[in-house]
Amino acid sequence: MAALKSVGVNLNITTSATSAQSAAIAQQTDSIRIVAETAGCHVAIGTNPTATTADFYVAPTDDVFFFFF
């Protein structure tokens, strides 16, 4: 049995050297997982976020879980 089960549709976002917002994600769970498959990326979460180098960094091939309570 998996510790975390996917809820809803998975979302893949292509990253680049410039900051860009993704479409809003409908809340269906209390956690999200972000995976940087080939290149590191900065992540900002909020109502109108734009990630900068001051925001949370996910290193290449790493993953991180965010839990919202």
PyMOL commands that place a pseudoatom at each C-alpha (Angstrom):
pseudoatom trace, name=CA, resn=MET, resi=1, chain=A, elem=C, hetatm=0, pos=[0.000, 0.000, 0.000]
pseudoatom trace, name=CA, resn=ALA, resi=2, chain=A, elem=C, hetatm=0, pos=[1.385, 3.396, -0.993]
pseudoatom trace, name=CA, resn=ALA, resi=3, chain=A, elem=C, hetatm=0, pos=[1.938, 6.012, 1.692]
pseudoatom trace, name=CA, resn=LEU, resi=4, chain=A, elem=C, hetatm=0, pos=[0.442, 8.740, -0.511]
pseudoatom trace, name=CA, resn=LYS, resi=5, chain=A, elem=C, hetatm=0, pos=[-2.112, 8.153, -3.235]
pseudoatom trace, name=CA, resn=SER, resi=6, chain=A, elem=C, hetatm=0, pos=[-2.614, 10.519, -6.170]
pseudoatom trace, name=CA, resn=VAL, resi=7, chain=A, elem=C, hetatm=0, pos=[-5.782, 12.575, -6.065]
pseudoatom trace, name=CA, resn=GLY, resi=8, chain=A, elem=C, hetatm=0, pos=[-7.068, 14.057, -9.293]
pseudoatom trace, name=CA, resn=VAL, resi=9, chain=A, elem=C, hetatm=0, pos=[-5.049, 14.669, -12.418]
pseudoatom trace, name=CA, resn=ASN, resi=10, chain=A, elem=C, hetatm=0, pos=[-1.245, 14.961, -12.366]
pseudoatom trace, name=CA, resn=LEU, resi=11, chain=A, elem=C, hetatm=0, pos=[0.164, 18.215, -13.708]
pseudoatom trace, name=CA, resn=ASN, resi=12, chain=A, elem=C, hetatm=0, pos=[3.424, 18.474, -15.644]
pseudoatom trace, name=CA, resn=ILE, resi=13, chain=A, elem=C, hetatm=0, pos=[4.989, 21.924, -16.019]
pseudoatom trace, name=CA, resn=THR, resi=14, chain=A, elem=C, hetatm=0, pos=[7.913, 22.645, -18.317]
pseudoatom trace, name=CA, resn=THR, resi=15, chain=A, elem=C, hetatm=0, pos=[10.522, 24.934, -16.773]
pseudoatom trace, name=CA, resn=SER, resi=16, chain=A, elem=C, hetatm=0, pos=[12.873, 27.409, -18.438]
pseudoatom trace, name=CA, resn=ALA, resi=17, chain=A, elem=C, hetatm=0, pos=[15.420, 30.069, -17.543]
pseudoatom trace, name=CA, resn=THR, resi=18, chain=A, elem=C, hetatm=0, pos=[12.675, 32.667, -17.039]
pseudoatom trace, name=CA, resn=SER, resi=19, chain=A, elem=C, hetatm=0, pos=[9.959, 32.760, -14.403]
pseudoatom trace, name=CA, resn=ALA, resi=20, chain=A, elem=C, hetatm=0, pos=[6.432, 31.868, -15.476]
pseudoatom trace, name=CA, resn=GLN, resi=21, chain=A, elem=C, hetatm=0, pos=[3.261, 31.016, -13.622]
pseudoatom trace, name=CA, resn=SER, resi=22, chain=A, elem=C, hetatm=0, pos=[1.399, 27.778, -14.178]
pseudoatom trace, name=CA, resn=ALA, resi=23, chain=A, elem=C, hetatm=0, pos=[-2.345, 27.592, -14.359]
pseudoatom trace, name=CA, resn=ALA, resi=24, chain=A, elem=C, hetatm=0, pos=[-4.147, 27.408, -11.035]
pseudoatom trace, name=CA, resn=ILE, resi=25, chain=A, elem=C, hetatm=0, pos=[-4.438, 23.960, -9.518]
pseudoatom trace, name=CA, resn=ALA, resi=26, chain=A, elem=C, hetatm=0, pos=[-7.792, 23.062, -7.998]
pseudoatom trace, name=CA, resn=GLN, resi=27, chain=A, elem=C, hetatm=0, pos=[-7.286, 21.959, -4.392]
pseudoatom trace, name=CA, resn=GLN, resi=28, chain=A, elem=C, hetatm=0, pos=[-8.142, 18.278, -4.103]
pseudoatom trace, name=CA, resn=THR, resi=29, chain=A, elem=C, hetatm=0, pos=[-5.738, 17.234, -1.358]
pseudoatom trace, name=CA, resn=ASP, resi=30, chain=A, elem=C, hetatm=0, pos=[-3.742, 18.620, 1.560]
pseudoatom trace, name=CA, resn=SER, resi=31, chain=A, elem=C, hetatm=0, pos=[-0.351, 17.955, -0.053]
pseudoatom trace, name=CA, resn=ILE, resi=32, chain=A, elem=C, hetatm=0, pos=[1.524, 18.352, -3.321]
pseudoatom trace, name=CA, resn=ARG, resi=33, chain=A, elem=C, hetatm=0, pos=[4.720, 16.768, -4.610]
pseudoatom trace, name=CA, resn=ILE, resi=34, chain=A, elem=C, hetatm=0, pos=[7.141, 18.670, -6.832]
pseudoatom trace, name=CA, resn=VAL, resi=35, chain=A, elem=C, hetatm=0, pos=[9.781, 16.744, -8.785]
pseudoatom trace, name=CA, resn=ALA, resi=36, chain=A, elem=C, hetatm=0, pos=[12.639, 18.407, -10.670]
pseudoatom trace, name=CA, resn=GLU, resi=37, chain=A, elem=C, hetatm=0, pos=[13.372, 15.674, -13.197]
pseudoatom trace, name=CA, resn=THR, resi=38, chain=A, elem=C, hetatm=0, pos=[16.343, 17.103, -15.127]
pseudoatom trace, name=CA, resn=ALA, resi=39, chain=A, elem=C, hetatm=0, pos=[16.997, 20.686, -13.968]
pseudoatom trace, name=CA, resn=GLY, resi=40, chain=A, elem=C, hetatm=0, pos=[16.591, 22.495, -10.678]
pseudoatom trace, name=CA, resn=CYS, resi=41, chain=A, elem=C, hetatm=0, pos=[13.773, 24.996, -10.245]
pseudoatom trace, name=CA, resn=HIS, resi=42, chain=A, elem=C, hetatm=0, pos=[12.538, 27.610, -7.795]
pseudoatom trace, name=CA, resn=VAL, resi=43, chain=A, elem=C, hetatm=0, pos=[8.979, 27.242, -6.527]
pseudoatom trace, name=CA, resn=ALA, resi=44, chain=A, elem=C, hetatm=0, pos=[6.542, 29.825, -5.178]
pseudoatom trace, name=CA, resn=ILE, resi=45, chain=A, elem=C, hetatm=0, pos=[3.063, 28.938, -3.921]
pseudoatom trace, name=CA, resn=GLY, resi=46, chain=A, elem=C, hetatm=0, pos=[0.279, 31.448, -3.399]
pseudoatom trace, name=CA, resn=THR, resi=47, chain=A, elem=C, hetatm=0, pos=[-2.636, 33.285, -4.956]
pseudoatom trace, name=CA, resn=ASN, resi=48, chain=A, elem=C, hetatm=0, pos=[-0.487, 35.120, -7.546]
pseudoatom trace, name=CA, resn=PRO, resi=49, chain=A, elem=C, hetatm=0, pos=[3.079, 33.780, -7.203]
pseudoatom trace, name=CA, resn=THR, resi=50, chain=A, elem=C, hetatm=0, pos=[6.114, 34.408, -9.370]
pseudoatom trace, name=CA, resn=ALA, resi=51, chain=A, elem=C, hetatm=0, pos=[9.138, 32.340, -8.358]
pseudoatom trace, name=CA, resn=THR, resi=52, chain=A, elem=C, hetatm=0, pos=[12.498, 34.062, -7.950]
pseudoatom trace, name=CA, resn=THR, resi=53, chain=A, elem=C, hetatm=0, pos=[15.882, 32.872, -6.746]
pseudoatom trace, name=CA, resn=ALA, resi=54, chain=A, elem=C, hetatm=0, pos=[14.756, 33.860, -3.237]
pseudoatom trace, name=CA, resn=ASP, resi=55, chain=A, elem=C, hetatm=0, pos=[12.034, 31.167, -3.280]
pseudoatom trace, name=CA, resn=PHE, resi=56, chain=A, elem=C, hetatm=0, pos=[12.215, 27.481, -2.405]
pseudoatom trace, name=CA, resn=TYR, resi=57, chain=A, elem=C, hetatm=0, pos=[14.674, 25.541, -4.601]
pseudoatom trace, name=CA, resn=VAL, resi=58, chain=A, elem=C, hetatm=0, pos=[14.177, 21.966, -5.796]
pseudoatom trace, name=CA, resn=ALA, resi=59, chain=A, elem=C, hetatm=0, pos=[17.491, 20.477, -6.975]
pseudoatom trace, name=CA, resn=PRO, resi=60, chain=A, elem=C, hetatm=0, pos=[17.785, 18.361, -10.131]
pseudoatom trace, name=CA, resn=THR, resi=61, chain=A, elem=C, hetatm=0, pos=[16.414, 14.812, -9.710]
pseudoatom trace, name=CA, resn=ASP, resi=62, chain=A, elem=C, hetatm=0, pos=[15.044, 15.723, -6.260]
pseudoatom trace, name=CA, resn=ASP, resi=63, chain=A, elem=C, hetatm=0, pos=[11.480, 15.821, -5.077]
pseudoatom trace, name=CA, resn=VAL, resi=64, chain=A, elem=C, hetatm=0, pos=[9.784, 17.677, -2.266]
pseudoatom trace, name=CA, resn=PHE, resi=65, chain=A, elem=C, hetatm=0, pos=[6.414, 17.385, -0.560]
pseudoatom trace, name=CA, resn=PHE, resi=66, chain=A, elem=C, hetatm=0, pos=[4.382, 20.375, 0.629]
pseudoatom trace, name=CA, resn=PHE, resi=67, chain=A, elem=C, hetatm=0, pos=[1.726, 19.696, 3.265]
pseudoatom trace, name=CA, resn=PHE, resi=68, chain=A, elem=C, hetatm=0, pos=[-1.056, 22.199, 3.902]
pseudoatom trace, name=CA, resn=PHE, resi=69, chain=A, elem=C, hetatm=0, pos=[-2.895, 22.066, 7.213]
for i in range(1, 69): cmd.bond("trace and resi %d" % i, "trace and resi %d" % (i + 1))
show_as sticks, trace
zoom trace
